[in-house]
């Protein structure tokens, strides 16, 4: 691969898509090109890095593309990622997911093809790699840094659970969409005097349920960090309903929330390459059990429920203002580090200020809701107190 005057920068997006990825790609590319670098977009996250055929005559158009200002400007105002994405983990590639040209070399049921990724980086002539993703995508970025690749990482996830940073790309739009959708659906709940159960993303962290509840989108929320009692939830929701002139109440249920004595609810038992089973169904289970419990709390008359999984509705579409501004800043922060020849770093927002920290924070700790400080376990809702000197989104990362 031919190089730019100063070198070649690769950029990839992995994991779930969120609004704000394309603005980040745009920011990195435009700044890098003007600084004299060539920019290569790796397609389909780490999958593109695995599938590259190291032959100058081979068709690798599905694996990478050279980025220009025209390309990124067209996509920069839109949601999703035009580079596409995947949940591929090169250290754990199943045999049936291997590209054809590697199947004779790697024959185990699960294979670590990191040596191929290292060779493919060399084939592309990459001097720096800027991965944008959540803890799964970035955990492999830490592996690549340990292999000698110059990594500058950008945090992205609707769950806002990458440690070391107060903010991950996609979170603000997710909160905005959740509030909007909850407010729309409450008209149905109010018209029929029902309980409204909304399931939202959040496998291990409950930020996407907590913040909309704080903003008034729901009366209660249940989160992964605290196992909840369904009888207590029913009591609280029927209490809210009785004091609401429109006779309805709303609860946000994180997909990773669990009942007392229970475990996470999975839609099937298959796992992705990071070992995660697909979550789904906790909202329906909460809804069904609430319905059964309402009669004892309503003079023998059962109250019906409205159930909706918000899911992909909160991650689709264009970014909001924050997810247009922060990705721009993160992209430029990444280029600042490249120009200083600094690597092994994660760009972050911390206490309202942009900064960078060692990328291995991603694999050394977890970021979850501080239940004792922010969640009322008896009332099953956030604590509305002690906001002084907290950051914009109240709940921060305690790491670093």
N, C-alpha and C positions, 0 to 999 in steps of 0.2 A: 504494500500500500504506500502511495506517495504521502508525504507529510507536509504539514504547514511549516511556515518559517520557524515557529517556536516549538512545534510538536503537534501531537494528536491527542485529543480528549474524547473519550467515549462516555456516553450517557445512556442509562437504561432505567426503566420503570418496572417494578415487580409487585406482585400481590394484587389486592383489590384495586380497581380504578376509583379515583376520587376527582372531584373538581379541583383544579389547581395544578395538576400535573403538566398540562400543556403550557401554562404560563411559566412554570419552572424550567421546562425544556427550552422555551423561547429565551428566557433570561440568560441561561448558561450559554446557549449557542451564539446569540448576538454579541454578547460581551467577548466570548472566546474568539470569534471570527475577527472582531475589530482589534483584538490584542495580537493577532497573527497566528492563531491556532487553527488547525483543521478539526472539525467535530464530526464524529461518527455516532449515529443513533443505533444502539443495539435493539433489535426488534424482539418483542415477546419476553422481556426481562432476561433472566439467566438462561432461559431456553435458547435464545439466539446465540448465546456464548457457547452452549453445548453443541448446537447443530451445525456450526460453521464447517465448511469443507475447505481445507487449506490447499486450495488450488486456484491460481489466478484466473483460470478459465471456467471455473465452476460458477453456477448461478446461486449466489448467496443473497439474492434480493429479499428473501423471506427472513434473513437473519440480521442484516444490518443495512443502513443507508447513510450516505454522506449528507449532512444537513447544511442547508443554506438559509439565509435570511428570509427568502420568499417562502420556503417550506414552513418555517416555524412561525412566521407572522400570520399565515393563514390559519394555523391551528391554535395560536396563542391565546385567543379569546374564548375558546370552547372548553367544554368539560371532557372527561375521559383522558385517554392518552393515545395520540396518533401513532406512537411507537408500539402500541399494544402491550400486553402484559401476560404474565403467567405466574403460577406458584411453583415453578421448577426449582428444585434444590439440587445443584450439581453433585453434591456429596451423597445424594440418595436418589439415584435415577433407576426406576424400575426397568427391567429388561424390555418390556413392551413399549416403553417410552424412548428408548434409545434411537438415534437416527440410524438409518440403514448402514452407513459406512463405519459405524462403531460396534455393530452387533457381533462381529467375529472376535473382536478384541476383548469385549466385556461380556461375560457370559453368566454372571451371578444373577440371582433374582433381583437384588438391589446393588447398584454399583456406584462407586465414588469416581466420577470422571473429572475431578479437579485437574489432573495432569493435562487433559485435553483443553480445558479452559485456559490454563496457563499458556499452552502453545498457541491457542487461538488469539489470545491477547498479543502475543509476540507477532503472529501473522498479520494482525491489524496494525501493528506498530503503535499501540496505545502507550502514551506516556502517563496519562492519568485516566482514572475511571470514576465517574460520578454516578453512583446508584441512588435512586430515589425510591424509598419504600418504608415498610414497617419493620417490626423486629425480626420477622422471618427473612425478608430480603436482605436486611442489613446485617443479620447474623452471618450470612454467607459472605458479605462484604468484609466482615472482620476476618474470616478465614482467608480471603484473598489478600488482605493486607499482611497477614502473617506469612503468606506465600511470597511476599515481596512486591505486590502491586501497590502503586500509589493511589490510595483511595481517599476521596473526599465525599462524604455521604450527606444526603438530605432526608430528613424525617417526613414520612407521609403515612397517615392512617386516620380513617374516620374515628376510630376508637380513642385517639389521642394518647396512646399508651406506650410510645417510645420513651424510654427513660432518659433523663438528663435534659429534657426540653419541656418548656411549658406548652409548646404548640407544635402540632404536626399538620401538614397540609391536608385539607379536606375536612377538618373538624368543624370549622365555623359554618361551612355550607351544610354539613350534616345537621347541626343544631338548628340552623335557620329553617331547613326543610322540615325537620321534626316538629318544630313549633307551628309552622304553617299548616302541615297536614293534620296535626292534632286539633288545631282550631277549626279546620274544615270539617273534620269528622265529628266534633262535638255537637254540631247541629243535628246530626242523625241521632246521636245518643240522647240529646235533649228532647227531640221530637217524640221519641219513643220511651223516654224516662228509663233508660238502660244504663248499665255499667259499660264503659268503653275501655277495652284492653288493647294496648298497642305494643307490639313487639318491635324492639329496635336492636341494632347491632351492638356488640360489646361482649366478646368471649370471656375475657378475664378482668376487664375494667368497666366500670359503670358510668364513665363520664358522659356518654351520649344519652343516658337516661337522666342523670343528675342535673345537667345544665338546663335542658328544656323544662324540667320540673321547677327549678329555681326561677325560671322566666315565666312561670304560670301556665305552661302548656298542659300540666296534669296536676292532680291532687296528690298522688302517691307515685313512688317508683320502687322497684325491686332490682337489686344489682348483684353481680357475681361475688362481690366481696363479703356479702352477708346472707346466709341461708335464712329464708323467710318462712314464717308460719302462715299458712293459707287462711286459717280461721281468723287470725289477727288482721290480715289484709282485707278479708270480707267485712269485718267489723268497721275498719277505717273507711272503706269505700261506701258502706251503707250509711255511716255517719255523715260523710261528705254529701251523699245524695240527699239525705233528709234535710240538710241545711242549705241546699241549693234550690233556688226558686224554680229552676227548670227540671229538678229531680233527676239528675244524672251525676256520675263521677267518672274520673279518668285515672288510669294507672299506666305508666310506662314500664315495660318488662324487658330488661336486658336479655339477649339471647342466651347468655351464659349464667343467668340466675338459676338458683336451685332451691327446691323445697327443703324444709327441715328434714333431715334424715335421707335426702335424695341426692341424686347426681345430675350432671348436665343432661339435657335432652337432645338427642341426635336424630337427624332425619334419616340417616343410614349409618352403617358401620364402616364404610369405606373411608380410607384416610388419604390426605394429600401427601406430597413428598416431604412435608415438614412434620408429618405424623398427626395432623389435626383431622378429626372426624367432623363432618358437616353438621353444624348445629341447626336446629329448627324444630318448632313444635311446642316450646314452653309457653308461648302466648295462648295457644289453643287449650293446653292443659289447665292453665290458670283460669281461663275463661269458663271452661266446663265446671271446674270445682267451685268457682265463685257462684255460678248459677245455682248449683245444688245447695250452697250454704245460705243463700239469701232468704229462703222461706223462713228459717228460724229467726231471722233478724227483721222480718217484715210481716209480723202477725200471720204467718202461715202462707203468705202469698209469695211465689217465686218471682224474682226480678230477672229479666233476660239480659243478655250481654251482646255487645257488638265487638267483634274481634278483627284486627287488621295487622298484618305483618308489614311494617313500613320498608324494611330492607332496602332493596335497590332503588326505591323511590327517593331515598335520602342521599344517594351517591350519584344519581344521574343529573344531566343538565349542566348548565354553565356555573362557574364559580361565583360566589358572592364577593363583596368588596375585599374582605380580609383574605380570602383565598385567591384573590388576584394580586394583592399587594405583597403578602408574605412570601409566596413563591418567587416573585421578582427579586425580593431582597435576599432570599436564600440562594438563588442562582448566582447573584452577584457576590455574595459572601463566599460561595464555593470558588469562584474565579479569583477573588482576592487571595485565597489560600494557595491556589495553583501558582499565581504570580509570585508568591513569597516562597514557593517550593516547599510548602507545608502539606503534609499528608497524614493519613491515619486519623482524620478529624471528622467530626459530625457538626454541621452548622445547627445552631439552636436559638431559641428565644428563651431567655432566662430573666425573670423579674423585670419584664418589660424592655429588655435590651437584647440586641442581637449579639451572638457570641459564637464560639466554637469550643468543643471539648473532645477528648479522645474517643474515637469511634467504638472502642471495645466496651464502653459503658453499656452498649446494647446487649451484650451477652453476660454482663456481670451483675445485673440487678433487674428488678421489675418495677413498672410504674402502675400503681392502682390507686383507687380512692382511699384516702385516709378516713376510715369509717369512724373512728373515735372523734375526729375533729369535724367532719363534714356531714355525717349521716346519723339521723335519729332512728335507732334500731327499733324503738317502741312505736313510733309514729309512722315508720316506713316512708320517710321523706327526708330531703336535705335539711340540715340545720341552717337557719337563716340568722346567723350571728357571726361576730368577729370577722368582718370583711376588711377591716382597716389594714392597709398595706399588702393586701393580697393582689395577685396579678389580674389581668383583664378577665380571664376565665376562672377566677377564684381558686380552683384546685390546681396545684402545681406539681411538678416532679420534685420529690425530696432528694433525688440523686444528684450529687454535686452542687 
